[in-house]
């Protein structure tokens, strides 16, 4: 089991479900001071029960003022952050035959704009920790292996994650001169309430505890790209650099297999 070194002040979003919950339990058990954020206060209080090092800070990441208020509460309690770990996100798949702009906007609002609101609110706290002479702060966010390769029905989800990855990789360049590190996390398929709704095969799927372990190991090393499981993500990376015509044929083949599977199930 990977241990994140030191005793850090951490803000974790998406703390009450899936990978976020696994990370929350691990970080609290290791003695870090963890501000836990998600929409439901009751779920956060249940998660924090028995941990005096937990700070419950509910917020909806699509609400800019709510995120800013959460950051103010964290700063008042922690006087800065050593690690901002953004995990909150959503997934909806698009049927291009019945194009749904509202679906695309919902996914973008959470996965991209929500993440930007958290970064905007959290950066001053990372700078405060740096200026106080503590450990070099780290900004990390969970993107997806879908950011590496266009896939059928993933127009909204994949684009939101690709945009998030690109934004953070660009931000990493600019923050390097400020002594703030940035890690981008690209999981493959992980067993969570979101993936439980998927109606297709999920190769090399991991459980949330294993995913949390891989993330903490990557953050401990301050890896620029934390991706797992490696056999899957290296394959997706490789496919992502193929010529567009080859990627199109691959995507159509994947879509065809899914349609055949659904027809067989009926």
N, C-alpha and C positions, 0 to 999 in steps of 0.2 A: 504494500500500500504506500503510495507516494505521499510524502509530507512536504508541505510548503514551508520553507525555512523561516525562522524568525517569528515574531508576533506582529502581524500586520493589521492595519486598518483597511477593511475591505467593504466596498459597496457591491452587492450582488443583486442583479435584477433577474426576474423570472425564477424566483427562488422556491416557488411552491409546486413545481411540476417537473417531471422528467430529469434532464441533466442538471437543471438548476437546483432541484431538491437534493440530488445526490451530492452536488458540490457544497450546498449549504450544510448538510449534515457532516460532511468530511471536514470542512473548514472550522465549523463550530467545535467539533470534537478535538481538533488540533489546537484549540485555544486562541484562535485569531478573533479579533473584534470585528464582527460582521454585521453590516447594515443590510437587512433583508427587505427586498422590494418585490411586490407583485400587487395585483389589484385588490385581492381579498384579505382584509385585516385578520379575519378569523383564522384563515389557513396559515397566515404568517405567525400569529400568536401560538398556534398549535406547534408549528415547527420550532419556534424559539423557546418553548417551555423547557425549563430545566437548564437553560444556558444563560448565565448572567452576562456573558460576552456578546449576546445577540441584541441588536437594536431593530425593532420593528418599524419599518418606514413604508407604509402602503402608498402606492401611486399608480396611476394609469400613464404609461409612457407616451401615449398620444396626446396627453394634456400638458402643454408646456409649463403652465404655472404650477401644476401638481408636481412635476419633476423638479422644478426649481425650488419649491417648498421642501421637498424631500431632501434635496442637496443642502439646504440651509439647516435642516434638523440634524443631518449627519455631521456637518461641519461644527455645529454647536456641541455635539457629543464627542466627536473624534478629533477635532482640530486638524483636519486634513485627511487625505487618503494615500495609502501606499499602493493600493490596487483597486482599479475600477474594472469589474468583471461583468460585462453586459451579456445576458443570456436570453432575455425575453424575446419572443418571436412568435410567428404564426405561419400557417401554410394552408393555401387553398389552390386547387388546380383548375385551370381554365379549359373549357371546351370551346375551341375556336369556331365551331359551327354555330355557336350561339354566344357570340362575343359579349362578355360581361365586364364593362368598364368599371362598374362599382366594385366588383371582386378585385380587379387589379389595383384600384385605389386603396381598398382596405388593406391588402397585403403590403403595399408600399408604405402606407401610413404607419404600420407597426414596425415592419422589418427595417425600413430605411429611415423614415422621418422620426420614428420613435427612438431609434438608436442615436440619431443626431442630437435629439433633445437631451438624451442622457449624457452624451459626450460634452455637449455645451455646458451642462450643469456641473459635470464632474471634473472638468479640466482645472478650474480654479482650485479645487481641493487637492488635486495632484500637485499643482504648483506650490500650494501652501506647505505640503509635506516636504517637497524638495527644498524649499527656501528655509525650512526649519532645520535642515541638516540631517534628515533621516535617510532611509534607504532610497535609492533611485526609484522613483515611482513607475508603475506599469499600467498601461491602458490595454485591456484585452476585450475582445468581443467575439461571440459565436456567430460565424457565418455558416457556410455549408459547402460540402463537396460539389453541390449543384452549381456553385459559382464557377467551377472549372469547365463545365460542359453543358451546352444547351440540350435539354431533354423534352420529350413530348409532354404537353400540358403544363409545363413548368415555366411558362412565359412570365407570370407574375412572381412566383416564388424565386425562380432562378435569377431573374433580373434584379429583384430586391437584394438578394444575397451577393450577386456579382457587384452591384453598385456599392454595397456596404464594404466589401473587400477592397474595391478600388479606392474608395474614400479613405479607408484606414491605412492602406499602403502609401497613399500620397501624404496623409497626415503624419505618418511615421517619419518621412523624410524631413518635414518641417519641424517636428518635435525633437528630432535628434539633437539639434543645437540647443535645446532647452533641457537636456538630460532627462527626458521622459521617453520610455520605451513603449512600443506598440506591438502586441501580438495579435494575429488574426487566426481564429480557430475554425477549421473546416472539417466537421465530422462527416462520416458516411452515414449509413442508416443506424439509428439508435432506437431501442425500444422505449417509446414514450407515448403519452396519450395522443400526441399528434400523429405519429407514425402508425398507431393502432388503427387509424382511419384509412390508411392506404389500401387500395384495392389491387396492388400489383406486388410481384416478388421483390424482396429487399435483400440482395446478396450480402453475405458477410455482416449481417446485422449484429450489433453489440448491445449489451445491457447498459443501463444508465450508470451503474457503478464503475464498470470498466471504462466508459467514456470519461467519467469524472477523473479517474486515475490518469488517463492519458492526457487530459487537459492540465492537471496539476503538474505532471511531469514536464510538459512543455513549458508551462509558466515558470517553473523552477529554473529551467534552462534559459528562460527568456527567448524561446524560439520565435522567429519571425512568423513562421507558418506552422501551426500546430494541427496536423492532419492525421486522421486515423479512421479505420484500420488501414495500415500502410499498404497492404496488398491491394485493397480496393482503391484507395485514393491515388496511388501511383498510376494505376490503370486509367482512372478517370482523367488524371492530368495528361497522360499520354494521348488519350483519345481527343482531348481538348485542343491539341496542337495539330491535329490532322487537317488537311485541306477542307474548306467548307463543303465541297461536293461529297466528300467521303463522310463527313459528319451528317449531312443530310440523308444519305443512304442508311447510315447507322440508325439515325433517329426514326426513320420510316420503318425500319425493320423492328425496332423496339415497339413502336406504336402498333404495328401489325400483329405482333405476338400478343400484346395486351388485348386487342380486339378479339383475337382467336380464342384466348383463354376465357374472356367474358362470354363469348358465344357458346363455348363448350359448357360453361357453368349453367347456362340457361337450359 
